[in-house]
Amino acid sequence: MDRDAAGLKDLAARIEAAGGDVLALEADMGNIASLRASVDAAIARFGRIDILINNAGIYPRRPFLEVTEADWDQMHDINLKGLYFLCQMVAPGMIERKAGKIVNISSVTFFVAPKLLSHYVASKGGVVGTTRALAKELGDFNVHVNCITPGAIQTASEKFFVTEQQSQDFIERQTLKRRLQPEDVARVCLFLGGPLSDGMTGQTLNVDGGWVLY
Ligand SMILES: NC(=O)c1ccc[n+]([C@@H]2O[C@H](COP(=O)([O-])OP(=O)(O)OC[C@H]3O[C@@H](n4cnc5c(N)ncnc54)[C@H](O)[C@@H]3O)[C@@H](O)[C@H]2O)c1
């Protein structure tokens, strides 16, 4: 599920080429009705949702004193409200089956709090808090809720806003001396979405190359 129709088409084609069965749905994280429609469509097609990975997010920079109410609302609608209600939509089926895995993507910026991202950091702190609260409420039903805080990930879109010098700086401040790739986060999603993490819930895992060592 994504709002980017072209990106969805490309991803669906790659999953199909790898032998996967895929249902790509256009939805807006800020529009709860569109999320409801997507969840219903996925359940109609596959019968149930066993794993929810909440990855969609935005991170426009703005000085604290210039953040408007509209900036705040957009950030929180996409990064937190949509995530929260998607959890609420998939939880009833998981509770009924007494099994389920929810993985929320926060950000290591929650811990390091860089300048110009105050509204983003606030939304990602909300993701960590939501994860912990839902883990408690859903634990009785064997529904696991965990969270990943990625560090600086070298995504395809990064080239539009990260300079070569900044890229080197990311490596410098990490313990591991290489740029992290989207697959580094995806592999931890696989871990948290599968049986190897059955003993964990309410946790926040840094996938940041050892940028933050606690
Ligand atoms: N890239 C990093 O270094 C980094 C670091 C920490 C956390 N994160 C988090 O990881 C997640 C993925 O980030 P990314 O860097 O891959 O970003 P990205 O912009 O490359 O991808 C974000 C995805 O979210 C989708 N999206 C944005 N707004 C949406 C909306 N309203 N409805 C539905 N989909 C929407 C976009 O279409 C895109 O596919 C985000 O939650 C981000 O905050 C990224």
PDBQT file of the ligand as one rigid body, heavy atoms in Angstrom, charges set to zero:
ROOT
HETATM    1  N1  LIG A 301      15.834   6.982   4.761  1.00  0.00    +0.000 N 
HETATM    2  C1  LIG A 301      16.270   7.125   6.010  1.00  0.00    +0.000 C 
HETATM    3  O1  LIG A 301      17.461   7.398   6.251  1.00  0.00    +0.000 OA
HETATM    4  C2  LIG A 301      15.329   6.914   7.168  1.00  0.00    +0.000 A 
HETATM    5  C3  LIG A 301      15.851   7.012   8.468  1.00  0.00    +0.000 A 
HETATM    6  C4  LIG A 301      15.000   6.823   9.551  1.00  0.00    +0.000 A 
HETATM    7  C5  LIG A 301      13.671   6.517   9.325  1.00  0.00    +0.000 A 
HETATM    8  N2  LIG A 301      13.189   6.439   8.057  1.00  0.00    +0.000 N 
HETATM    9  C6  LIG A 301      11.772   6.099   7.915  1.00  0.00    +0.000 C 
HETATM   10  O2  LIG A 301      11.673   5.007   7.028  1.00  0.00    +0.000 OA
HETATM   11  C7  LIG A 301      10.431   5.087   6.316  1.00  0.00    +0.000 C 
HETATM   12  C8  LIG A 301      10.708   5.014   4.834  1.00  0.00    +0.000 C 
HETATM   13  O3  LIG A 301      11.482   6.165   4.491  1.00  0.00    +0.000 OA
HETATM   14  P1  LIG A 301      12.298   6.296   3.118  1.00  0.00    +0.000 P 
HETATM   15  O4  LIG A 301      13.546   7.015   3.415  1.00  0.00    +0.000 OA
HETATM   16  O5  LIG A 301      12.343   4.988   2.407  1.00  0.00    +0.000 OA
HETATM   17  O6  LIG A 301      11.364   7.343   2.390  1.00  0.00    +0.000 OA
HETATM   18  P2  LIG A 301      10.854   7.377   0.891  1.00  0.00    +0.000 P 
HETATM   19  O7  LIG A 301      10.324   8.745   0.663  1.00  0.00    +0.000 OA
HETATM   20  O8  LIG A 301      11.885   6.832  -0.033  1.00  0.00    +0.000 OA
HETATM   21  O9  LIG A 301       9.652   6.348   0.992  1.00  0.00    +0.000 OA
HETATM   22  C9  LIG A 301       8.519   6.638   1.768  1.00  0.00    +0.000 C 
HETATM   23  C10 LIG A 301       7.343   5.943   1.149  1.00  0.00    +0.000 C 
HETATM   24  O10 LIG A 301       6.171   6.412   1.840  1.00  0.00    +0.000 OA
HETATM   25  C11 LIG A 301       5.209   6.722   0.864  1.00  0.00    +0.000 C 
HETATM   26  N3  LIG A 301       4.306   7.754   1.356  1.00  0.00    +0.000 N 
HETATM   27  C12 LIG A 301       4.610   9.045   1.672  1.00  0.00    +0.000 A 
HETATM   28  N4  LIG A 301       3.503   9.687   2.046  1.00  0.00    +0.000 NA
HETATM   29  C13 LIG A 301       2.478   8.810   1.945  1.00  0.00    +0.000 A 
HETATM   30  C14 LIG A 301       1.079   8.885   2.186  1.00  0.00    +0.000 A 
HETATM   31  N5  LIG A 301       0.495  10.022   2.550  1.00  0.00    +0.000 N 
HETATM   32  N6  LIG A 301       0.334   7.766   2.000  1.00  0.00    +0.000 NA
HETATM   33  C15 LIG A 301       0.900   6.614   1.568  1.00  0.00    +0.000 A 
HETATM   34  N7  LIG A 301       2.207   6.484   1.328  1.00  0.00    +0.000 NA
HETATM   35  C16 LIG A 301       2.988   7.570   1.503  1.00  0.00    +0.000 A 
HETATM   36  C17 LIG A 301       6.004   7.237  -0.344  1.00  0.00    +0.000 C 
HETATM   37  O11 LIG A 301       5.247   7.181  -1.543  1.00  0.00    +0.000 OA
HETATM   38  C18 LIG A 301       7.179   6.289  -0.342  1.00  0.00    +0.000 C 
HETATM   39  O12 LIG A 301       6.925   5.099  -1.052  1.00  0.00    +0.000 OA
HETATM   40  C19 LIG A 301       9.777   6.396   6.752  1.00  0.00    +0.000 C 
HETATM   41  O13 LIG A 301       8.837   6.124   7.779  1.00  0.00    +0.000 OA
HETATM   42  C20 LIG A 301      10.946   7.205   7.293  1.00  0.00    +0.000 C 
HETATM   43  O14 LIG A 301      10.529   8.152   8.237  1.00  0.00    +0.000 OA
HETATM   44  C21 LIG A 301      13.984   6.635   6.974  1.00  0.00    +0.000 A 
ENDROOT
TORSDOF 0
